């Protein structure tokens, strides 16, 4: 059970796969956010030096807002992530896959007080290490989840291979295996592809043989099964 | 149907959906490139179609690249379809006129317990320190006690502070008081013990200071100072404590739910209570910074305004939002 995928069902009846983010990447995101907040506060500090007593009050209010509401404001935008989280490809969602609600964002960030105990986010770290979905206490109470944003994948382009009809009738399972091989082919090394194709050499009547020519024929059969005819 | 045929047949719809998504997400516009507004019903239809196609593709075990493409498309569209945008003024109005007071009344029992845990030490410690002013030294060090004397003496230009101005103190009250209230709430996550501790501790501290200053003869300045903003501040602390007690209770006695489920259910109402309390604390900080500290105002005026504030807060929490019930 190495996979930590959490499946969430939508009202449309499909399963969304959520990939919870683990401790290290969340620590990086936190540190980045912390530096950003520090930078903003430092900038404001310089400005308010010229504003006298009003400036001091303004600065104290800013410190407060930054401490408690910096994450809330960013989590409620469309990206659902603070700049730090966004940089590391994370976002916060409800644990049923929906975008985060204002109440949930408010709760999970208020409960940082509890997560911080006894020092340095001790309880948050313990909780994240113990749970398969890496929730800290605030996430547990607010029913939220920090997930990896799905990365846009490059579209796999299948090599142009002449389609060849299989020499024997193929069971549905075998057809699926061949189609999966064709779709994976661009990501495999030549040797590995030959090895795998040799297992299926029987479909083009070359049982027991291997090599680039056999691979070519097997991929041809796959193309035929995928629906290509010319 | 072969995978290629499937893709060929439906990919125009996927491309159309992807195009609408790009426009919504990347450029965050509500119009198409042609300038026409994006039609929600078309988006919804395309989304549902893509969901059907994904279900079909999974059932027929089509190649992974096709599934990946559809999974990403539906996941992105799902986020757009279910994104909530109701953060406007009408939402704030509904929150203030109904949601907040109703949530407080829904947890009335916790509010009473929290009020007891907070006001009991105020009275007991306050009375003890009033009769034996030396006891203040077991709460604070002598220098702090002396500074209390200076802050609330008749000679002080503005009450309740050393030298800072209204704005500085406003900032200080915001960050300091709201932190206390939030701690009272978050402490509930430790089976409610944290909330109980913070309520008792803050009650004892406030009681000690009040008792000491009254015993030292600064009572009239002190009470005139605290009586107005305490309507908002102390009430908000009690409410946050009540929210903390509720989640503590939900953890200790989850009933028929799992412990986590029980916690999530309890927190839903608490978030409203704590958010409302935070707004009350901002009001309290403004009053404390700009009104309470003005020593030149006649005490009679301060007490009358305070009476109005207390009445308003209590009747608001008891009565507001009942009509729509």
Interface residues (C-beta under 8 A of the other chain):
Chain A: X10 X12 X13 X14 X16 X17 X53 X54 X56 X57 X58 X59 X60 X61 X63 X64 X67 X68 X76 X78 X80 X93 X97 X98 X99 X101 X102 X103 X104 X106 X107 X110 X111 X112 X113 X114 X117 X137 X140 X141 X142 X143 X150 X152 X153 X155 X156 X176 X179 X180 X182 X183 X184 X225 X226 X227 X228
Chain B: X1 X2 X3 X4 X5 X25 X28 X47 X48 X51 X54 X55 X61 X62 X63 X64 X65 X66 X68 X69 X71 X72 X74 X75 X78 X79 X82 X83 X84 X87 X164 X165 X166 X167 X168 X169 X170 X171 X172 X174 X175 X178 X179 X182 X183 X185 X186 X187 X189 X190 X194 X247 X260 X263 X264 X267 X268 X270 X271 X272 X274 X275 X289
